[in-house]
Amino acid sequence: MIRSILLFGSWLLTTNLFAQKILSHNDYAQSRPFTAAYEQRADYIEADVWVQNGKLVVTHDKPEVLAPTLDSLYLTPIAALFSQYTDKVSPVRDYTFSLVIDVKDVASDVLPKLITALQERLPCFNRSANAKAVQIIISGNRPKIDTFLDYPLLIQFDGRPSEVYDEETLKRVALISDNFQSYSRWDGNGDLPDADRDKLKRVIKRAHSDNKPFRFWGTPDTPNAWKQLRKLGIDIISTDKVAEAVQAIR
């Protein structure tokens, strides 16, 4: 009996380690970038970033025409909210979010410009000083792991299950992510195959052993998939349909 209780407790720790969260995937492609995800209280908002004419711009592919800037779509609206609500991003007491910068360009070109922009709005993005600040997470083309500690605490990084971190570097990793297609070809219909489920659980458990939340990108984006992924223990659901996902899983 005692052994069964211990096993059940261990299962709870590995499958429900973190509250369920939602990431607005390719948020800039929505009809109302930032605003729609913010209104739904998305936990993570993702923007693909390039350098164009010396500015950080937001677009999925390398820009060939003038693209909207990171500043206009995200940084300035966030700063306006902090001004409106006095050092917090929302009137909702406990709500804040992370802005995931998916670097599509060369990291050494993007990150200095990004850090300068963040430092100009320090109260909005310095979570070490303000728990309600927006956390910036660097994904995509990240710098080398052994340089993570060289960057200011304003930014954290998106980790990978294949990477090995020392104790200090692990503190700069906000979450662990991987490509769902590397583990399963499930299309979101019916149930996950048992063999795929076992592979997925193993990689999630590995992230949880480092006390990090886990997400997959490239997952099926349907209500059935969201619910099954949630039961599987995935902490962050990546979706293009934020409002529907909020209604389905919260």
C-alpha positions as MATLAB code, in Angstrom:
seq = 'MIRSILLFGSWLLTTNLFAQKILSHNDYAQSRPFTAAYEQRADYIEADVWVQNGKLVVTHDKPEVLAPTLDSLYLTPIAALFSQYTDKVSPVRDYTFSLVIDVKDVASDVLPKLITALQERLPCFNRSANAKAVQIIISGNRPKIDTFLDYPLLIQFDGRPSEVYDEETLKRVALISDNFQSYSRWDGNGDLPDADRDKLKRVIKRAHSDNKPFRFWGTPDTPNAWKQLRKLGIDIISTDKVAEAVQAIR';
ca = [
       0.000    0.000    0.000;
       2.756    2.438    0.963;
       4.661    1.587   -2.223;
       1.540    2.353   -4.287;
       1.127    5.736   -2.598;
       4.784    6.588   -3.256;
       4.494    5.597   -6.914;
       1.340    7.681   -7.305;
       3.057   10.663   -5.680;
       6.007   10.271   -8.023;
       3.634   10.187  -11.014;
       1.983   13.414   -9.857;
       5.344   15.139   -9.549;
       6.378   14.219  -13.086;
       3.059   14.884  -14.841;
       1.706   17.915  -12.958;
       4.899   19.653  -11.940;
       3.819   22.938  -13.526;
       0.456   24.600  -14.050;
      -0.816   24.232  -17.608;
       0.300   27.141  -19.787;
      -0.358   28.347  -23.328;
       2.073   29.713  -25.914;
       0.765   31.882  -28.746;
       2.740   30.403  -31.624;
       3.746   32.815  -34.415;
       1.675   35.428  -32.632;
       2.574   38.164  -35.132;
       0.624   36.258  -37.814;
      -2.657   36.644  -35.934;
      -5.234   39.208  -37.026;
      -4.508   41.142  -33.818;
      -0.868   40.500  -32.901;
      -0.124   40.656  -29.172;
      -3.553   42.057  -28.269;
      -5.545   38.859  -28.824;
      -3.075   36.690  -26.887;
      -2.834   39.285  -24.116;
      -6.618   39.424  -23.755;
      -6.657   35.628  -23.364;
      -3.840   35.836  -20.805;
      -1.482   33.685  -22.810;
       1.542   32.684  -20.751;
       4.016   32.872  -23.628;
       3.835   35.031  -26.754;
       6.177   34.148  -29.604;
       7.680   36.433  -32.260;
      10.079   35.432  -35.054;
      12.770   38.097  -35.337;
      15.194   39.223  -38.056;
      17.377   42.276  -38.622;
      16.263   44.511  -41.492;
      17.859   47.880  -42.231;
      19.430   47.876  -38.778;
      16.120   47.252  -36.978;
      14.575   44.175  -35.403;
      11.574   43.106  -37.452;
       8.984   40.391  -37.004;
       8.228   37.945  -39.810;
       8.454   34.207  -40.409;
      10.725   34.240  -43.450;
      13.678   36.466  -44.294;
      12.073   39.832  -45.062;
      12.145   40.980  -48.672;
       9.758   43.899  -48.149;
       9.471   46.269  -45.213;
       8.341   44.220  -42.185;
       6.737   45.415  -38.917;
       9.222   46.067  -36.145;
       9.489   44.223  -32.859;
       9.231   47.603  -31.200;
       5.918   48.543  -32.804;
       4.231   45.153  -32.384;
       5.449   44.226  -28.900;
       7.917   46.386  -26.979;
       6.057   49.706  -27.211;
       2.590   48.207  -26.437;
       4.074   46.370  -23.449;
       5.693   49.575  -22.168;
       2.370   51.399  -22.566;
       0.637   48.796  -20.408;
       3.256   49.144  -17.679;
       2.712   52.875  -17.725;
      -1.057   52.449  -17.574;
      -1.058   49.924  -14.720;
       1.940   51.227  -12.759;
       4.772   48.713  -13.004;
       2.644   45.760  -14.059;
       1.350   44.571  -17.394;
      -2.276   44.024  -16.460;
      -4.955   44.967  -13.934;
      -5.252   41.257  -13.217;
      -3.185   40.898  -10.082;
      -1.113   37.816  -10.866;
      -0.913   37.989  -14.653;
       2.284   38.455  -16.583;
       3.837   36.544  -19.474;
       7.033   35.696  -21.301;
       7.877   37.097  -24.720;
       9.632   34.353  -26.686;
      12.010   35.809  -29.255;
      12.504   33.130  -31.909;
      15.734   34.345  -33.500;
      15.658   33.578  -37.214;
      18.689   35.675  -38.082;
      22.234   35.467  -36.734;
      22.108   35.624  -32.929;
      25.143   37.910  -32.701;
      23.294   40.424  -34.906;
      19.967   40.221  -33.086;
      20.861   39.998  -29.400;
      22.867   43.242  -28.959;
      20.039   45.218  -30.570;
      17.456   43.428  -28.456;
      19.334   43.994  -25.202;
      19.717   47.710  -25.968;
      15.970   47.985  -26.609;
      15.170   46.166  -23.361;
      17.539   48.307  -21.322;
      15.715   51.394  -22.567;
      12.565   49.967  -20.922;
      14.176   48.286  -17.946;
      11.194   48.323  -15.516;
       9.096   46.428  -18.080;
      11.551   43.600  -18.730;
      13.727   43.213  -15.630;
      12.000   40.369  -13.804;
      14.830   40.054  -11.289;
      13.749   43.475   -9.980;
      10.025   43.284  -10.725;
       8.171   39.974  -10.481;
       5.469   41.322  -12.814;
       7.940   42.247  -15.568;
       7.751   40.471  -18.905;
      10.407   37.764  -19.176;
      12.309   37.619  -22.459;
      13.214   34.101  -23.636;
      15.591   33.520  -26.547;
      14.703   30.614  -28.828;
      15.583   29.620  -32.387;
      19.149   30.593  -33.295;
      20.506   30.857  -29.778;
      24.099   31.657  -28.886;
      26.420   28.857  -27.783;
      25.533   27.317  -24.448;
      28.862   28.261  -22.876;
      28.057   31.949  -23.498;
      24.617   32.020  -21.841;
      26.112   33.463  -18.664;
      27.724   36.289  -20.619;
      24.325   37.837  -21.321;
      22.448   40.071  -18.869;
      19.751   38.601  -16.640;
      17.168   40.404  -18.766;
      17.128   37.367  -21.036;
      16.746   33.655  -20.477;
      17.025   30.844  -22.986;
      14.950   28.054  -24.468;
      16.759   24.785  -23.783;
      16.848   21.430  -25.577;
      16.656   17.931  -24.050;
      19.831   16.929  -25.921;
      21.884   19.684  -24.275;
      23.861   19.376  -21.050;
      24.025   22.358  -18.695;
      26.103   22.998  -15.625;
      24.323   24.194  -12.489;
      24.760   27.909  -13.145;
      23.880   27.748  -16.837;
      20.731   25.750  -16.048;
      19.492   28.750  -14.055;
      19.388   30.733  -17.310;
      17.207   28.136  -19.030;
      13.522   29.046  -18.778;
      12.058   25.926  -20.380;
      12.974   22.886  -22.447;
      11.575   22.485  -25.964;
      11.797   20.013  -28.819;
      10.248   19.089  -32.149;
       7.219   16.835  -31.706;
       7.869   15.302  -35.129;
      11.120   13.815  -33.821;
       9.069   11.578  -31.522;
       5.711   11.044  -33.174;
       3.823   11.412  -36.468;
       0.465   11.434  -34.701;
      -1.963   13.801  -36.450;
      -4.121   14.645  -33.432;
      -6.965   12.270  -34.268;
      -7.852    9.412  -31.965;
      -5.365    8.370  -29.312;
      -1.614    8.696  -29.266;
       0.091    5.390  -30.133;
       1.432    3.730  -26.984;
       5.000    3.574  -28.313;
       4.953    7.318  -29.055;
       3.429    8.061  -25.679;
       6.308    6.300  -23.926;
       8.929    8.250  -25.900;
       7.196   11.541  -25.178;
       6.872   10.806  -21.477;
      10.577   10.041  -21.194;
      11.683   13.357  -22.652;
       9.172   15.280  -20.514;
      10.343   13.474  -17.386;
      13.950   14.406  -18.184;
      13.036   18.114  -18.295;
      11.066   17.824  -15.080;
      14.038   16.214  -13.363;
      15.807   19.556  -13.933;
      12.727   21.381  -12.619;
      11.999   22.899  -16.025;
       8.654   23.091  -17.862;
       8.469   21.349  -21.206;
       6.885   22.158  -24.568;
       6.868   20.664  -28.031;
       6.655   22.630  -31.228;
       5.038   21.154  -34.334;
       2.253   19.436  -32.397;
      -1.217   18.846  -33.854;
      -3.301   21.939  -33.110;
      -6.724   20.512  -32.287;
      -8.868   20.278  -29.125;
      -8.315   16.510  -28.934;
      -4.563   16.982  -29.252;
      -4.455   19.719  -26.607;
      -6.270   17.532  -24.104;
      -4.152   14.456  -24.792;
      -0.916   16.444  -24.621;
      -2.037   17.943  -21.356;
      -2.716   14.494  -19.879;
       0.681   13.387  -21.124;
       2.326   15.998  -18.887;
       3.319   18.651  -21.443;
       3.407   21.892  -19.489;
       3.151   24.404  -22.343;
       0.703   23.959  -25.211;
       1.898   25.731  -28.364;
      -1.057   26.852  -30.470;
      -2.168   29.170  -33.255;
      -5.675   29.115  -31.726;
      -5.180   30.717  -28.336;
      -8.815   31.532  -27.515;
      -9.983   28.008  -28.380;
      -7.128   26.415  -26.441;
      -7.862   28.530  -23.368;
     -11.482   27.427  -23.443;
     -10.546   23.774  -23.937;
      -7.864   23.282  -21.309;
      -8.228   25.917  -18.604;
];
